[in-house]
Amino acid sequence: MNYIPSKFRNNAVKALLNVNLRKNLTRAISHTLSKRVEVVSELPDWENLRQKAHEIKKHTIENLAYYLDLFEERATKNGVKIFRAKDSIEAKNYVLQIARKINARLCVKSKSMVTEEIGLREFLEENGIETVETDLGEFIVQLAGEMPSHITAPAMHKSRDEIGKLFSEKLGVKFTNEPEKLTNIAREFLRHKFLNADLGISGANFLIAETGSIVIVENEGNAGLSTTIPKVHIAITGIEKVIPRLSDLTVFFKILGRSATAQRFTSYVSIINSPKKNKPDSPEEIYVILLDNGRTNLLKSERLKQALYCIKCGACMLTCPVYQRVGGHTYGSIYPGPIGSVLTPAQLGLRDALLLPFASSLCGKCFEICPVKIEIHHLLLQLRAQAVDLGFASWLEKLIFKLWFIVMRNYKLYTSASKFLRYLLKLGIKPKVKSWSKERIFPELAPKSFKEIWRNQKT
Ligand code: SF4
């Protein structure tokens, strides 16, 4: 599999032929989606919650500079050091600078898509710092040398058998495919790493502007260990994660767990305020890196800025008919699926991710499931229009659509064109469109049009 967005088409063909992958995806996705329906239906005010979450995010993104400044001011007062990184290079170099300052040899990392986005683990390892993923799914994909295939369930593309084989090969343990035993193997391996780590790195689910707090939700306890055992903790997060008030969490906590993992509530919540020197369960130094990396490009567009409301629950991926069939790796981007097809062009530039906005049926299921009501299908349409301006469509395609546009707006032309098409089909002449016709059968037209049937019925 090629981890490049421009390889989407080739990757999709390979993924569709991979029977195991299809089985693993179907099993994992259908289980989570059906559980999600159950836990969402318990909340009669679900639609209100979505609306509230949308409004909080909208307000914050409209006033992003103000809330980031407020967060920085309050967090600095708490003793947390803030660094604003324009791009991945600045963020990585800052982490390395801290790691060198404390002479770090071993770093434990809890799950963070932003660190995947900037390639932090690989960078630290190139610089001689052993870096271990401590989230079970991330640990599996690190051992496999792969990218996460989903933002909240990184190893959802793998079966228990495949994970068992991987552990046996890479960790030298006896093969087992029992989830409990596999978890214990990972736990044993990671415990030693936690206890010896010099540096802990995490992401953040939310940053609270009024208190300067970092909020992390998780299910395994690994984020809690990564952010308390090492002497130094660095949280790296996108600038869009800030929200105004602590009380806003009452809305987000209700929607996040249900949307991400179909849980009423995630198992652990850490609200980190300040480093506490000389206490055994707290780091001595805390740093927060606020990463832009293309996010402010989205602010320039009234419509596309909605993508910054995303709370990275991953639900839009699970419900997307394209993602369901091809899985996350096919997109070749850190953020796959519908929202990834909006975020990736903002980060890499649309030219380098030209195919992604087209990797959608535009059915709108992503909007219906999104807990913050992002109109993802409209954002994809806007990006498609921009892609066409960049020369994505051939002259022939453009001509066909221009003719289509003229015909559809003129009643007489439309009637004559459909009669002509019907006549061609009667003669057995079917239109052939190169790659389109390869995998599709041209639909049979009904012998009579609806209008003809209607007219006959009236007489
Ligand atoms: S776009 Fe919505 S559904 Fe998709 S990951 Fe973001 S918050 Fe979740």
Residues whose N, C-alpha, C, O or C-beta is under 5 A from the ligand:
A	BS01	SF4	C310 I311 K312 C313 G314 A315 C316 I339 C366 I369 C370 P371 V372 I374
